[in-house]
Amino acid sequence: MTRNNSLLSKIFLIILSCYLLLPFVVTLVYSVFMEWTNGIPSGFTLRNYTLLFSDIEFWLSIGRTILLCTVSVLFTIIILLLAMYVVVVENNKLGNYMQFICMIPYALQGVILSISVISLYSTSESILSNRILMLFGAYSILVLPYIYQGIRNCMNSIDAKMLLEAAQMLGCNKFIAYIKIILPNIIFGLLISALLAESIVFGDFVLANNITGNNYQNVQVYLNKKMFTSSGLSSAIVVVIFFVVFAITGFLLKLQNYRKKG
């Protein structure tokens, strides 16, 4: 009975994987053929990838997107960890207010968030009127709910307050205990939250297009521009984006595995 259940589980996972990967496979095939008529591709070519890899603007857009992702996610994680320290150590009742604030970006995504940021800061004479800084800040807001949920769930699962109280009974400073005891125990949850936030930033077009446009072109803005040039080239861009995100995810998970072994 157990073997049958195991076999059925494997078959189900294989079918599900094929279903989820089908759009990517079709996009990959479309990117390496010149024509696709009557359901059959013809004219194998790597011309789209040759053009793409020789375009310096593409690599710059990839680099900008990685920088946007890294800075905004790290900034949000640091701010939330400091805020959660206050909630866990000083006043648990603040957790409800913090949760409400962190959930607000769910209703402010896309056009609403970009227009709000531009309207608020574009006329300011401070450094915040810089469009690139606006974009970094907007992405920090965009990923806020996802990273908060990951940190909050990890804190609850390890009973952070109890661990801190135990550390204090042994004479450890509150903040030192938070850094050396709580953070190592929630690192895996932070990693998962960061990966989710990474995929959101890589897939965003509206914020980057509305706030900075071609002045700080991310990979989605670049993709949108090339969609009017060639559908095959656009498919190649999507394939490369997939592998870039896959490589970043694999690298982070590999680091996590090394940490576990250590």
C-alpha positions in Angstrom: 0.0 0.0 0.0 2.8 2.4 0.9 4.6 1.6 -2.4 1.5 2.3 -4.4 1.0 5.6 -2.6 4.6 6.5 -3.2 4.3 5.7 -6.9 1.1 7.7 -7.3 2.8 10.6 -5.6 5.7 10.5 -8.0 3.4 10.3 -11.0 1.3 13.2 -9.7 4.5 15.3 -9.2 5.7 14.5 -12.7 2.4 15.5 -14.3 2.3 18.6 -12.2 5.9 19.5 -13.1 5.2 19.0 -16.8 2.1 21.2 -16.6 3.9 24.0 -14.9 6.9 23.8 -17.2 4.9 23.6 -20.4 4.7 27.5 -20.9 8.4 27.8 -20.5 9.2 24.9 -22.9 6.9 26.4 -25.5 8.6 29.8 -25.1 12.0 28.1 -25.3 11.0 26.3 -28.6 9.6 29.5 -30.0 12.8 31.4 -29.3 15.0 29.0 -31.4 12.8 28.6 -34.4 12.0 31.2 -37.1 8.4 30.1 -37.8 5.7 28.2 -36.1 2.8 27.3 -38.4 0.2 24.6 -38.0 1.6 23.7 -34.6 5.0 22.7 -36.0 8.1 24.8 -35.6 10.5 25.2 -38.5 13.8 27.0 -39.2 16.0 26.3 -36.3 18.2 29.3 -35.4 20.2 30.8 -32.5 20.0 34.2 -34.1 17.8 35.6 -31.3 20.3 34.6 -28.6 23.2 35.9 -30.6 21.5 39.3 -30.9 20.5 39.3 -27.3 23.9 38.4 -25.8 25.7 41.0 -28.0 23.4 43.7 -26.8 25.1 45.6 -23.9 21.8 47.2 -23.0 20.3 43.8 -22.1 23.1 43.0 -19.7 22.8 46.4 -18.1 19.1 45.9 -17.6 19.9 42.5 -15.9 22.4 44.2 -13.7 20.1 47.0 -12.7 17.3 44.5 -11.9 19.7 42.4 -9.7 20.8 45.6 -7.9 17.2 46.7 -7.4 16.3 43.3 -6.0 19.3 43.1 -3.7 19.2 46.6 -2.2 15.4 46.7 -1.7 15.2 43.2 -0.2 18.1 43.7 2.2 16.9 47.1 3.2 13.4 45.8 4.0 14.8 42.8 5.9 17.0 45.0 8.1 14.2 47.4 8.9 11.7 44.6 9.7 14.2 42.7 11.9 14.8 45.8 13.9 11.1 46.5 14.2 10.4 42.9 15.2 13.0 43.2 17.9 11.0 46.0 19.4 7.8 43.9 19.1 9.3 40.7 20.6 11.4 42.3 23.3 9.6 45.5 24.3 5.9 45.3 23.5 4.0 42.4 22.0 0.9 44.6 21.5 2.7 46.6 18.8 2.7 43.4 16.7 -1.0 44.0 15.6 -0.3 47.5 14.5 2.9 46.4 12.7 1.0 43.7 10.9 -1.7 46.1 9.7 0.9 48.5 8.4 2.8 45.8 6.6 -0.3 44.5 4.9 -1.2 47.9 3.4 1.0 47.4 0.3 -1.2 44.6 -0.8 -3.7 47.3 -1.8 -1.1 49.7 -3.2 0.5 47.6 -5.9 1.3 48.6 -9.5 -0.2 51.8 -10.8 -1.5 53.0 -7.5 1.8 52.7 -5.7 3.8 54.3 -8.5 1.5 57.3 -8.9 1.4 57.8 -5.1 5.2 57.8 -4.8 5.6 60.2 -7.8 2.9 62.5 -6.5 4.4 62.6 -3.0 8.1 63.0 -3.8 8.5 64.4 -7.4 8.0 68.0 -6.3 10.2 67.6 -3.2 13.5 69.5 -3.2 15.2 66.8 -1.2 17.2 63.8 -2.4 14.0 61.8 -2.3 12.9 63.5 -5.5 15.4 61.4 -7.4 13.5 58.9 -9.5 16.0 56.1 -9.0 15.7 56.4 -5.2 12.0 56.5 -5.6 12.1 53.2 -7.4 14.3 51.6 -4.8 11.9 52.8 -2.1 8.9 51.6 -4.0 10.3 48.1 -4.4 11.0 48.1 -0.6 7.4 48.8 0.0 6.2 46.3 -2.6 8.1 43.3 -1.0 7.2 44.4 2.5 4.2 42.1 3.1 6.0 39.0 1.8 9.1 39.5 3.9 7.1 40.4 7.0 5.0 37.3 6.8 8.1 35.1 6.5 9.8 36.7 9.5 6.6 36.7 11.6 5.9 33.0 10.9 9.5 32.0 11.7 9.4 34.0 15.0 6.2 32.3 16.0 7.4 28.8 15.1 10.5 29.1 17.3 8.8 31.0 20.1 11.2 33.9 20.0 10.0 35.5 23.1 10.6 32.4 25.2 14.1 31.9 23.8 15.0 35.5 24.6 13.7 35.2 28.1 15.8 32.0 28.6 18.9 33.8 27.3 18.3 36.8 29.7 18.0 34.4 32.6 21.4 33.1 31.7 22.8 36.7 31.8 22.8 37.4 28.1 22.0 40.9 26.8 18.7 41.3 25.0 20.0 42.6 21.7 23.0 40.2 21.7 20.6 37.3 22.3 18.4 38.5 19.4 21.4 38.6 17.1 23.1 35.3 18.1 20.1 33.2 19.0 16.9 34.4 17.1 18.4 35.4 13.8 20.3 32.1 13.2 17.1 30.2 13.9 15.0 32.2 11.3 17.6 32.4 8.6 15.9 29.8 6.5 12.6 31.7 6.6 14.5 34.9 5.7 15.9 33.1 2.7 12.6 31.9 1.5 11.1 35.4 1.9 14.0 36.9 0.0 13.5 34.4 -2.9 9.8 35.3 -3.1 10.6 39.0 -3.0 13.3 38.5 -5.7 10.8 36.9 -8.1 8.4 39.8 -7.5 11.0 42.4 -8.3 12.2 40.5 -11.4 8.6 40.2 -12.7 7.6 43.9 -12.1 7.1 46.2 -15.1 4.6 48.8 -13.9 6.7 50.4 -11.1 9.9 50.6 -13.1 8.1 51.9 -16.2 6.0 54.5 -14.4 8.7 55.8 -12.0 11.9 55.7 -14.1 11.1 54.4 -17.6 14.1 54.3 -19.8 16.2 56.4 -17.3 16.8 53.3 -15.2 15.6 50.5 -17.5 15.1 47.1 -15.7 14.8 43.8 -17.5 11.0 44.0 -17.8 11.1 47.5 -19.4 13.7 46.2 -21.8 11.5 43.2 -22.6 8.5 45.4 -23.2 10.5 47.5 -25.7 11.7 44.4 -27.6 8.2 42.9 -27.8 7.5 45.4 -30.6 10.6 44.4 -32.4 10.5 40.6 -32.6 8.4 38.0 -30.8 11.3 35.5 -31.1 13.7 37.9 -29.5 11.2 38.5 -26.7 10.9 34.8 -26.1 14.6 34.5 -25.8 14.6 37.3 -23.2 12.0 35.5 -21.2 14.1 32.3 -21.3 17.3 34.1 -20.1 15.3 35.8 -17.3 14.1 32.4 -16.2 17.6 31.0 -16.1 19.0 34.1 -14.3 16.3 33.8 -11.6 16.9 30.1 -11.4 20.7 30.6 -11.0 20.2 33.2 -8.2 17.7 30.9 -6.4 20.0 27.9 -6.7 23.0 29.9 -5.4 21.1 31.0 -2.3 19.8 27.5 -1.6 23.3 26.2 -2.0 24.6 28.7 0.6 21.8 27.5 2.9 22.8 23.9 2.4 26.4 24.7 3.2 25.3 26.5 6.4 23.3 23.4 7.4 26.3 21.1 6.9 28.5 23.5 8.8 
